[in-house]
Amino acid sequence: MHGFRIVNVDGLSMYPTLQHADKIITSDLFYSPEVGDIVVVQTDTYGQDPLVKRIIAVGGQTVDIDFELGIVYVDGVALDEPYVNSLTLEREDFSGPITIPEGYLFLMGDNRNRSTDSRSNMVGLVDERCIIGKVYFILFPGADNGARDWSRIGSVYN
C-alpha cells in the first residue's frame, strides 16, 4: 500500500472527466476494484507511463462491444455511460465477447475513440495488482484550450 499519491494526467483518453495535465489524488488504502471506478495502473505491457482508465468489468464478467452502435455490454447489459465523450466506435484489437479472468480488469478511457485501453494488445486485461490507486479528486485542473477551469477542483464522481 502506498497511501495517497498525486498523479499527473498525461493525454486526453479520459476527457471530459479528466483533462491533460490535471493533477489528481489517488489512494490504494483499503481499496477493492469496482466497476465504474477510475484507477491509475502501471503495466509491464504498456511500459513506465502510468495509465488512468475507468474499470468497465472485473473478474467473472463478460464484455462485448457493438462497434456499429458504439455500445459496450457487460454480462449482456448495455452500460449507461453518461461520462463518455463519444460512442465506442474504435475496435483496436478487440474481438469479443471476452470473459475477464478472476484477478483481472477490463479498462477503458472515457474518450473512447482516443484511448489506448483494454481493447488494445498494448494494454490488454490488467492484473488488479497493477493498480496504483483509485482516483478520488482533481487537486489542480489542467489547462483546457489555454484556460484553467477552477470549478473542476473536487471529486471526479458525480
N, C-alpha and C positions, 0 to 999 in steps of 0.2 A: 504494500500500500504506500501511496505517495502523498496522501492528504490532498491539499489544494494546489493547483498549478494555474499559471496564466499562460495561455497559448495564443499565438498569432494566427489568424485565419489567412491562408495563402490561396487566392484564387476565387472563382465565382461559382463553384459547384454547389454551394448551399444557399445561393441567392434565391429568394429575397430574405430568408430567415437570418442568414449571416452574410456579411459582405467582406470583400477583400480588405485586409488589414484591421478587421475587428480584433480587439483583444478580449478574450473570453476567459471565464473562470471555470475550471473543471475540477472534479473530485472523484476519487475511486473509493472513498471511505464508505464502508458498508454498502457498496454498490452491487446490484444484481441486474444484468441487462434485461430491458423490457422493450417490447415493440413500441415505436414512436419516439424513443429516446434519441437524442443527438449525442454522439460519442466521438472522442478522439482516439484513433487507433494508430499503431505503428506496426507494419507488417514487413516480414523479410522479402515478400514478393514485390512490394512497391518501393522499398528502399528506405532511406533515412528520414524522408519527409513524413511527418505525421499527417493523417487524413482525418477530416471532420466530415462525418456522414450520419444519416438517420438509420436506426435499426428498423428494417422492414419485416424481418422474420427471424425467429430464434429456432434452436434445435427442435426437430419434430414437426415443424410447419412446412408446408409446400407452397412454393412461389411459382406463379405463372404470369406472363405479361402478354397482353394483346396489343401488339405494336401498331395494328391498323387503327384501333380506337384509342390507344395510348393509356390503357387501364392496367393497373397492377392488381393481381389477385393473390390473396393468401388463404390457403385452405378453401379455395373455390369462391371466396367472398371478395367482391371488388372493394378496394380500400377507398375510404373517404379521405382525400388528401388536399385540404384547403391550403396547405403550406407550399405546394409545388409551384414553380414558376411557369411550367408548361407541361402538357401531357407527355407521357413516356413513349417517344417515337423511335429513339435510337436503340438498336438491338445490341450493339457492341458484339461480344462473343456469346451472348446468352442463347441457350437452347433449352427451353423448359417444357413442361414443368420440372422443377427440381425440389426434392425434399432435403431440407437442411439437416445435416447430422447433429446429434447432441454435442454441445460444447462449441458450436459454430454459429455465425450470424450472417445474414444476408443484409448488406448495407447499400443505401442509395443516397445520392445527393438530391437536394430539393430542386436544383436547377437541372432537371433530368437529362436534357439534351446537351449539357456542357459539363457532365460529371463522369469521371473515371471511378467506377464503383464495382460492386459485386457482379455486375453484368460483364465486366471485362476480365480476361485472364490475367491482366496485370495486377488485379486486386483479388478477385475470386471470393470465395467464402472466407470469413475472417474468424480465426480462433478467438474465443472470448478472452483468453489470456493476453491478447494483444491490446486490450483496452487500456488506454492511459487514464481515461476518466470520462464521466458524463459531463456534458456541457450544461451549466446552470444559468449563466449570467453573462451579458455583454457588459464589460467593465469600461471599455473605451471604443466608441464607434470608429470604423474606418471611414475614409473619405469617399463618398459616392458622388461621382461627377464633380470632384473637387471641393465638395462641401460636406462637413460632418453633420449628421442628424443626431443631435444630442438627446432627442426624445427616445432613441433606440436603446439607451442605457437601461438595463434591467433584465428580467427573466426572459429566456428565449421560448418559454412555453406560455401559451395564452390560456 
